[in-house]
């Protein structure tokens, strides 16, 4: 069971059922009934973002490190830099290698 918050009355952990998007909207009071004591309560939602920084030497004079992103049909596969996410079309040689790798 997910433990989203404790009931303010009985302190039993509550799980918010997000069916149909319930409980996701910020700046709103969401009403539900405690699964422990049965009392009605309201809760609000706060959405937070976490950021993770990584080195991107290719943006500082280094070489891009491309890796194939294989999709189907294979002819639409692309090459993506593993450091900065830059996407480009594969060269003819890279396309051949991609096609060989999926056989």
N, CA, C and O atoms as a GROMACS GRO file, in nm:
protein
  412
    1UNK      N    1   0.084  -0.118   0.000
    1UNK     CA    2   0.000   0.000   0.000
    1UNK      C    3   0.089   0.124   0.000
    1UNK      O    4   0.185   0.135   0.077
    2UNK      N    5   0.055   0.216  -0.086
    2UNK     CA    6   0.125   0.344  -0.089
    2UNK      C    7   0.083   0.424   0.034
    2UNK      O    8  -0.033   0.418   0.075
    3UNK      N    9   0.175   0.496   0.093
    3UNK     CA   10   0.143   0.576   0.211
    3UNK      C   11   0.153   0.723   0.172
    3UNK      O   12   0.262   0.782   0.176
    4UNK      N   13   0.040   0.781   0.135
    4UNK     CA   14   0.040   0.919   0.088
    4UNK      C   15   0.036   1.019   0.203
    4UNK      O   16   0.111   1.117   0.201
    5UNK      N   17  -0.047   0.997   0.302
    5UNK     CA   18  -0.054   1.086   0.418
    5UNK      C   19  -0.128   1.016   0.530
    5UNK      O   20  -0.196   0.915   0.508
    6UNK      N   21  -0.115   1.070   0.653
    6UNK     CA   22  -0.186   1.016   0.768
    6UNK      C   23  -0.317   1.091   0.788
    6UNK      O   24  -0.325   1.212   0.766
    7UNK      N   25  -0.419   1.018   0.828
    7UNK     CA   26  -0.548   1.080   0.861
    7UNK      C   27  -0.526   1.176   0.979
    7UNK      O   28  -0.463   1.138   1.077
    8UNK      N   29  -0.578   1.299   0.969
    8UNK     CA   30  -0.560   1.393   1.080
    8UNK      C   31  -0.641   1.356   1.205
    8UNK      O   32  -0.620   1.415   1.311
    9UNK      N   33  -0.732   1.260   1.193
    9UNK     CA   34  -0.812   1.218   1.308
    9UNK      C   35  -0.752   1.096   1.378
    9UNK      O   36  -0.727   1.099   1.498
   10UNK      N   37  -0.729   0.990   1.303
   10UNK     CA   38  -0.683   0.865   1.365
   10UNK      C   39  -0.538   0.831   1.334
   10UNK      O   40  -0.484   0.734   1.388
   11UNK      N   41  -0.474   0.908   1.249
   11UNK     CA   42  -0.334   0.893   1.209
   11UNK      C   43  -0.304   0.764   1.132
   11UNK      O   44  -0.189   0.721   1.126
   12UNK      N   45  -0.406   0.703   1.074
   12UNK     CA   46  -0.383   0.586   0.989
   12UNK      C   47  -0.338   0.635   0.852
   12UNK      O   48  -0.391   0.732   0.799
   13UNK      N   49  -0.239   0.567   0.796
   13UNK     CA   50  -0.190   0.604   0.664
   13UNK      C   51  -0.300   0.585   0.560
   13UNK      O   52  -0.372   0.486   0.561
   14UNK      N   53  -0.311   0.682   0.470
   14UNK     CA   54  -0.412   0.680   0.366
   14UNK      C   55  -0.347   0.674   0.228
   14UNK      O   56  -0.240   0.731   0.206
   15UNK      N   57  -0.413   0.605   0.138
   15UNK     CA   58  -0.369   0.599  -0.001
   15UNK      C   59  -0.470   0.674  -0.086
   15UNK      O   60  -0.590   0.647  -0.078
   16UNK      N   61  -0.423   0.768  -0.166
   16UNK     CA   62  -0.512   0.843  -0.255
   16UNK      C   63  -0.530   0.762  -0.382
   16UNK      O   64  -0.433   0.725  -0.448
   17UNK      N   65  -0.654   0.736  -0.418
   17UNK     CA   66  -0.687   0.666  -0.542
   17UNK      C   67  -0.695   0.772  -0.652
   17UNK      O   68  -0.784   0.857  -0.650
   18UNK      N   69  -0.602   0.768  -0.745
   18UNK     CA   70  -0.593   0.870  -0.849
   18UNK      C   71  -0.673   0.834  -0.974
   18UNK      O   72  -0.648   0.890  -1.080
   19UNK      N   73  -0.767   0.741  -0.963
   19UNK     CA   74  -0.850   0.708  -1.078
   19UNK      C   75  -0.914   0.836  -1.133
   19UNK      O   76  -0.960   0.921  -1.057
   20UNK      N   77  -0.918   0.847  -1.262
   20UNK     CA   78  -0.976   0.963  -1.330
   20UNK      C   79  -0.906   1.092  -1.293
   20UNK      O   80  -0.966   1.199  -1.305
   21UNK      N   81  -0.781   1.087  -1.247
   21UNK     CA   82  -0.705   1.207  -1.216
   21UNK      C   83  -0.734   1.269  -1.081
   21UNK      O   84  -0.685   1.378  -1.052
   22UNK      N   85  -0.812   1.202  -0.997
   22UNK     CA   86  -0.847   1.256  -0.866
   22UNK      C   87  -0.723   1.284  -0.783
   22UNK      O   88  -0.633   1.201  -0.775
   23UNK      N   89  -0.719   1.401  -0.722
   23UNK     CA   90  -0.615   1.434  -0.627
   23UNK      C   91  -0.489   1.493  -0.684
   23UNK      O   92  -0.398   1.528  -0.609
   24UNK      N   93  -0.480   1.507  -0.816
   24UNK     CA   94  -0.359   1.562  -0.876
   24UNK      C   95  -0.359   1.714  -0.883
   24UNK      O   96  -0.252   1.775  -0.880
   25UNK      N   97  -0.475   1.776  -0.894
   25UNK     CA   98  -0.481   1.921  -0.913
   25UNK      C   99  -0.429   1.994  -0.790
   25UNK      O  100  -0.466   1.963  -0.677
   26UNK      N  101  -0.342   2.092  -0.814
   26UNK     CA  102  -0.292   2.176  -0.706
   26UNK      C  103  -0.393   2.288  -0.680
   26UNK      O  104  -0.483   2.311  -0.761
   27UNK      N  105  -0.379   2.355  -0.568
   27UNK     CA  106  -0.464   2.469  -0.531
   27UNK      C  107  -0.611   2.433  -0.523
   27UNK      O  108  -0.698   2.517  -0.546
   28UNK      N  109  -0.640   2.309  -0.488
   28UNK     CA  110  -0.778   2.264  -0.468
   28UNK      C  111  -0.783   2.178  -0.342
   28UNK      O  112  -0.685   2.114  -0.306
   29UNK      N  113  -0.898   2.178  -0.277
   29UNK     CA  114  -0.922   2.085  -0.167
   29UNK      C  115  -0.983   1.959  -0.225
   29UNK      O  116  -1.080   1.966  -0.300
   30UNK      N  117  -0.926   1.845  -0.192
   30UNK     CA  118  -0.976   1.716  -0.237
   30UNK      C  119  -1.036   1.646  -0.115
   30UNK      O  120  -0.971   1.633  -0.012
   31UNK      N  121  -1.160   1.603  -0.128
   31UNK     CA  122  -1.230   1.541  -0.015
   31UNK      C  123  -1.228   1.390  -0.030
   31UNK      O  124  -1.249   1.336  -0.139
   32UNK      N  125  -1.203   1.323   0.081
   32UNK     CA  126  -1.213   1.177   0.084
   32UNK      C  127  -1.247   1.131   0.224
   32UNK      O  128  -1.245   1.210   0.319
   33UNK      N  129  -1.278   1.005   0.237
   33UNK     CA  130  -1.314   0.946   0.366
   33UNK      C  131  -1.200   0.858   0.413
   33UNK      O  132  -1.144   0.782   0.334
   34UNK      N  133  -1.165   0.867   0.539
   34UNK     CA  134  -1.058   0.786   0.596
   34UNK      C  135  -1.098   0.639   0.593
   34UNK      O  136  -1.210   0.603   0.631
   35UNK      N  137  -1.006   0.555   0.549
   35UNK     CA  138  -1.032   0.411   0.544
   35UNK      C  139  -1.025   0.347   0.682
   35UNK      O  140  -1.062   0.231   0.699
   36UNK      N  141  -0.976   0.422   0.781
   36UNK     CA  142  -0.967   0.370   0.918
   36UNK      C  143  -1.085   0.410   1.004
   36UNK      O  144  -1.159   0.323   1.051
   37UNK      N  145  -1.103   0.541   1.025
   37UNK     CA  146  -1.208   0.587   1.116
   37UNK      C  147  -1.337   0.628   1.045
   37UNK      O  148  -1.440   0.649   1.110
   38UNK      N  149  -1.332   0.638   0.912
   38UNK     CA  150  -1.452   0.672   0.836
   38UNK      C  151  -1.488   0.819   0.833
   38UNK      O  152  -1.589   0.857   0.774
   39UNK      N  153  -1.407   0.904   0.896
   39UNK     CA  154  -1.436   1.047   0.896
   39UNK      C  155  -1.396   1.110   0.764
   39UNK      O  156  -1.301   1.067   0.699
   40UNK      N  157  -1.470   1.213   0.724
   40UNK     CA  158  -1.436   1.288   0.604
   40UNK      C  159  -1.319   1.381   0.634
   40UNK      O  160  -1.308   1.437   0.743
   41UNK      N  161  -1.233   1.397   0.536
   41UNK     CA  162  -1.118   1.486   0.549
   41UNK      C  163  -1.089   1.546   0.413
   41UNK      O  164  -1.140   1.500   0.311
   42UNK      N  165  -1.009   1.649   0.412
   42UNK     CA  166  -0.964   1.707   0.286
   42UNK      C  167  -0.813   1.708   0.284
   42UNK      O  168  -0.747   1.707   0.388
   43UNK      N  169  -0.757   1.709   0.163
   43UNK     CA  170  -0.613   1.721   0.147
   43UNK      C  171  -0.585   1.810   0.027
   43UNK      O  172  -0.670   1.826  -0.061
   44UNK      N  173  -0.468   1.866   0.024
   44UNK     CA  174  -0.423   1.943  -0.091
   44UNK      C  175  -0.301   1.872  -0.149
   44UNK      O  176  -0.238   1.790  -0.084
   45UNK      N  177  -0.270   1.906  -0.272
   45UNK     CA  178  -0.160   1.841  -0.343
   45UNK      C  179  -0.053   1.942  -0.377
   45UNK      O  180  -0.081   2.053  -0.423
   46UNK      N  181   0.071   1.904  -0.353
   46UNK     CA  182   0.186   1.985  -0.392
   46UNK      C  183   0.274   1.900  -0.483
   46UNK      O  184   0.316   1.791  -0.445
   47UNK      N  185   0.301   1.950  -0.601
   47UNK     CA  186   0.386   1.879  -0.695
   47UNK      C  187   0.523   1.944  -0.692
   47UNK      O  188   0.536   2.066  -0.704
   48UNK      N  189   0.627   1.862  -0.675
   48UNK     CA  190   0.763   1.913  -0.671
   48UNK      C  191   0.843   1.855  -0.786
   48UNK      O  192   0.809   1.750  -0.840
   49UNK      N  193   0.949   1.923  -0.822
   49UNK     CA  194   1.038   1.878  -0.928
   49UNK      C  195   1.177   1.861  -0.871
   49UNK      O  196   1.222   1.941  -0.789
   50UNK      N  197   1.245   1.757  -0.914
   50UNK     CA  198   1.384   1.734  -0.878
   50UNK      C  199   1.466   1.747  -1.005
   50UNK      O  200   1.426   1.700  -1.111
   51UNK      N  201   1.582   1.810  -0.994
   51UNK     CA  202   1.670   1.827  -1.109
   51UNK      C  203   1.801   1.756  -1.082
   51UNK      O  204   1.854   1.760  -0.970
   52UNK      N  205   1.853   1.689  -1.185
   52UNK     CA  206   1.979   1.619  -1.175
   52UNK      C  207   2.070   1.670  -1.285
   52UNK      O  208   2.036   1.659  -1.403
   53UNK      N  209   2.183   1.726  -1.249
   53UNK     CA  210   2.278   1.779  -1.347
   53UNK      C  211   2.386   1.676  -1.377
   53UNK      O  212   2.433   1.607  -1.286
   54UNK      N  213   2.423   1.666  -1.502
   54UNK     CA  214   2.533   1.579  -1.542
   54UNK      C  215   2.625   1.657  -1.636
   54UNK      O  216   2.586   1.757  -1.695
   55UNK      N  217   2.747   1.610  -1.647
   55UNK     CA  218   2.842   1.673  -1.737
   55UNK      C  219   2.799   1.653  -1.882
   55UNK      O  220   2.742   1.550  -1.918
   56UNK      N  221   2.826   1.752  -1.963
   56UNK     CA  222   2.802   1.744  -2.107
   56UNK      C  223   2.927   1.799  -2.175
   56UNK      O  224   2.929   1.911  -2.226
   57UNK      N  225   3.032   1.718  -2.173
   57UNK     CA  226   3.160   1.762  -2.230
   57UNK      C  227   3.146   1.802  -2.377
   57UNK      O  228   3.220   1.887  -2.425
   58UNK      N  229   3.051   1.741  -2.448
   58UNK     CA  230   3.031   1.773  -2.589
   58UNK      C  231   2.986   1.917  -2.610
   58UNK      O  232   3.004   1.972  -2.719
   59UNK      N  233   2.930   1.979  -2.509
   59UNK     CA  234   2.888   2.119  -2.519
   59UNK      C  235   3.001   2.213  -2.478
   59UNK      O  236   2.986   2.336  -2.482
   60UNK      N  237   3.114   2.155  -2.441
   60UNK     CA  238   3.230   2.233  -2.397
   60UNK      C  239   3.353   2.197  -2.478
   60UNK      O  240   3.464   2.191  -2.425
   61UNK      N  241   3.333   2.173  -2.606
   61UNK     CA  242   3.445   2.146  -2.696
   61UNK      C  243   3.475   2.000  -2.719
   61UNK      O  244   3.557   1.968  -2.805
   62UNK      N  245   3.412   1.909  -2.647
   62UNK     CA  246   3.434   1.766  -2.666
   62UNK      C  247   3.351   1.711  -2.780
   62UNK      O  248   3.269   1.782  -2.839
   63UNK      N  249   3.371   1.584  -2.809
   63UNK     CA  250   3.296   1.516  -2.915
   63UNK      C  251   3.162   1.465  -2.862
   63UNK      O  252   3.151   1.425  -2.746
   64UNK      N  253   3.060   1.467  -2.947
   64UNK     CA  254   2.933   1.404  -2.912
   64UNK      C  255   2.954   1.254  -2.909
   64UNK      O  256   3.030   1.199  -2.989
   65UNK      N  257   2.887   1.186  -2.817
   65UNK     CA  258   2.895   1.040  -2.805
   65UNK      C  259   2.760   0.984  -2.846
   65UNK      O  260   2.668   0.972  -2.764
   66UNK      N  261   2.748   0.951  -2.974
   66UNK     CA  262   2.619   0.908  -3.028
   66UNK      C  263   2.595   0.759  -3.007
   66UNK      O  264   2.686   0.676  -3.015
   67UNK      N  265   2.470   0.729  -2.980
   67UNK     CA  266   2.425   0.591  -2.966
   67UNK      C  267   2.296   0.578  -3.046
   67UNK      O  268   2.215   0.671  -3.050
   68UNK      N  269   2.279   0.465  -3.109
   68UNK     CA  270   2.159   0.443  -3.191
   68UNK      C  271   2.035   0.432  -3.103
   68UNK      O  272   2.036   0.365  -3.000
   69UNK      N  273   1.930   0.498  -3.146
   69UNK     CA  274   1.798   0.484  -3.084
   69UNK      C  275   1.715   0.410  -3.187
   69UNK      O  276   1.668   0.468  -3.284
   70UNK      N  277   1.699   0.281  -3.165
   70UNK     CA  278   1.634   0.197  -3.263
   70UNK      C  279   1.484   0.195  -3.240
   70UNK      O  280   1.436   0.164  -3.131
   71UNK      N  281   1.411   0.229  -3.346
   71UNK     CA  282   1.266   0.222  -3.342
   71UNK      C  283   1.219   0.141  -3.463
   71UNK      O  284   1.299   0.110  -3.551
   72UNK      N  285   1.095   0.108  -3.466
   72UNK     CA  286   1.042   0.029  -3.576
   72UNK      C  287   0.936   0.108  -3.647
   72UNK      O  288   0.849   0.165  -3.581
   73UNK      N  289   0.937   0.114  -3.780
   73UNK     CA  290   1.036   0.049  -3.866
   73UNK      C  291   1.175   0.108  -3.846
   73UNK      O  292   1.192   0.226  -3.817
   74UNK      N  293   1.274   0.020  -3.864
   74UNK     CA  294   1.413   0.053  -3.835
   74UNK      C  295   1.461   0.172  -3.919
   74UNK      O  296   1.551   0.244  -3.876
   75UNK      N  297   1.404   0.192  -4.036
   75UNK     CA  298   1.451   0.302  -4.121
   75UNK      C  299   1.431   0.438  -4.056
   75UNK      O  300   1.489   0.537  -4.102
   76UNK      N  301   1.350   0.447  -3.952
   76UNK     CA  302   1.328   0.574  -3.881
   76UNK      C  303   1.415   0.590  -3.757
   76UNK      O  304   1.398   0.685  -3.681
   77UNK      N  305   1.508   0.498  -3.736
   77UNK     CA  306   1.598   0.507  -3.621
   77UNK      C  307   1.685   0.632  -3.631
   77UNK      O  308   1.711   0.682  -3.740
   78UNK      N  309   1.728   0.681  -3.516
   78UNK     CA  310   1.808   0.803  -3.508
   78UNK      C  311   1.932   0.775  -3.423
   78UNK      O  312   1.946   0.669  -3.362
   79UNK      N  313   2.021   0.872  -3.420
   79UNK     CA  314   2.139   0.869  -3.335
   79UNK      C  315   2.121   0.979  -3.231
   79UNK      O  316   2.086   1.092  -3.266
   80UNK      N  317   2.144   0.947  -3.102
   80UNK     CA  318   2.128   1.044  -2.994
   80UNK      C  319   2.256   1.050  -2.911
   80UNK      O  320   2.314   0.947  -2.876
   81UNK      N  321   2.300   1.172  -2.881
   81UNK     CA  322   2.418   1.190  -2.797
   81UNK      C  323   2.381   1.149  -2.654
   81UNK      O  324   2.280   1.193  -2.600
   82UNK      N  325   2.464   1.066  -2.595
   82UNK     CA  326   2.437   1.017  -2.460
   82UNK      C  327   2.461   1.122  -2.353
   82UNK      O  328   2.420   1.104  -2.239
   83UNK      N  329   2.528   1.232  -2.389
   83UNK     CA  330   2.557   1.337  -2.291
   83UNK      C  331   2.458   1.452  -2.295
   83UNK      O  332   2.411   1.497  -2.191
   84UNK      N  333   2.424   1.500  -2.416
   84UNK     CA  334   2.339   1.620  -2.426
   84UNK      C  335   2.202   1.594  -2.488
   84UNK      O  336   2.115   1.680  -2.484
   85UNK      N  337   2.183   1.476  -2.547
   85UNK     CA  338   2.054   1.442  -2.605
   85UNK      C  339   2.034   1.488  -2.748
   85UNK      O  340   1.926   1.467  -2.804
   86UNK      N  341   2.134   1.549  -2.810
   86UNK     CA  342   2.123   1.594  -2.948
   86UNK      C  343   2.091   1.475  -3.038
   86UNK      O  344   2.153   1.370  -3.026
   87UNK      N  345   1.995   1.493  -3.127
   87UNK     CA  346   1.952   1.385  -3.216
   87UNK      C  347   1.988   1.420  -3.359
   87UNK      O  348   1.971   1.535  -3.401
   88UNK      N  349   2.037   1.322  -3.432
   88UNK     CA  350   2.068   1.340  -3.574
   88UNK      C  351   2.034   1.212  -3.649
   88UNK      O  352   2.014   1.107  -3.588
   89UNK      N  353   2.028   1.223  -3.781
   89UNK     CA  354   2.007   1.105  -3.864
   89UNK      C  355   2.135   1.024  -3.869
   89UNK      O  356   2.244   1.082  -3.864
   90UNK      N  357   2.126   0.893  -3.878
   90UNK     CA  358   2.247   0.812  -3.888
   90UNK      C  359   2.311   0.826  -4.025
   90UNK      O  360   2.244   0.852  -4.125
   91UNK      N  361   2.442   0.808  -4.029
   91UNK     CA  362   2.512   0.801  -4.157
   91UNK      C  363   2.471   0.671  -4.225
   91UNK      O  364   2.408   0.585  -4.163
   92UNK      N  365   2.507   0.656  -4.353
   92UNK     CA  366   2.474   0.532  -4.423
   92UNK      C  367   2.535   0.412  -4.352
   92UNK      O  368   2.470   0.308  -4.339
   93UNK      N  369   2.659   0.425  -4.306
   93UNK     CA  370   2.727   0.315  -4.236
   93UNK      C  371   2.656   0.283  -4.104
   93UNK      O  372   2.635   0.166  -4.071
   94UNK      N  373   2.618   0.386  -4.029
   94UNK     CA  374   2.548   0.365  -3.902
   94UNK      C  375   2.413   0.298  -3.926
   94UNK      O  376   2.372   0.211  -3.850
   95UNK      N  377   2.343   0.340  -4.032
   95UNK     CA  378   2.213   0.280  -4.063
   95UNK      C  379   2.229   0.131  -4.092
   95UNK      O  380   2.149   0.049  -4.047
   96UNK      N  381   2.333   0.096  -4.169
   96UNK     CA  382   2.359  -0.045  -4.199
   96UNK      C  383   2.384  -0.123  -4.069
   96UNK      O  384   2.334  -0.234  -4.052
   97UNK      N  385   2.463  -0.064  -3.978
   97UNK     CA  386   2.493  -0.130  -3.851
   97UNK      C  387   2.367  -0.148  -3.767
   97UNK      O  388   2.349  -0.251  -3.702
   98UNK      N  389   2.281  -0.048  -3.767
   98UNK     CA  390   2.154  -0.056  -3.693
   98UNK      C  391   2.070  -0.169  -3.751
   98UNK      O  392   2.017  -0.252  -3.678
   99UNK      N  393   2.058  -0.172  -3.884
   99UNK     CA  394   1.978  -0.276  -3.949
   99UNK      C  395   2.032  -0.414  -3.920
   99UNK      O  396   1.954  -0.508  -3.900
  100UNK      N  397   2.165  -0.429  -3.919
  100UNK     CA  398   2.226  -0.558  -3.889
  100UNK      C  399   2.202  -0.600  -3.744
  100UNK      O  400   2.186  -0.719  -3.715
  101UNK      N  401   2.199  -0.503  -3.653
  101UNK     CA  402   2.185  -0.536  -3.512
  101UNK      C  403   2.046  -0.586  -3.475
  101UNK      O  404   2.029  -0.649  -3.370
  102UNK      N  405   1.948  -0.560  -3.559
  102UNK     CA  406   1.811  -0.602  -3.526
  102UNK      C  407   1.771  -0.730  -3.599
  102UNK      O  408   1.660  -0.779  -3.581
  103UNK      N  409   1.861  -0.784  -3.679
  103UNK     CA  410   1.829  -0.908  -3.751
  103UNK      C  411   1.842  -1.027  -3.662
  103UNK      O  412   1.819  -1.140  -3.705
   0.00000   0.00000   0.00000
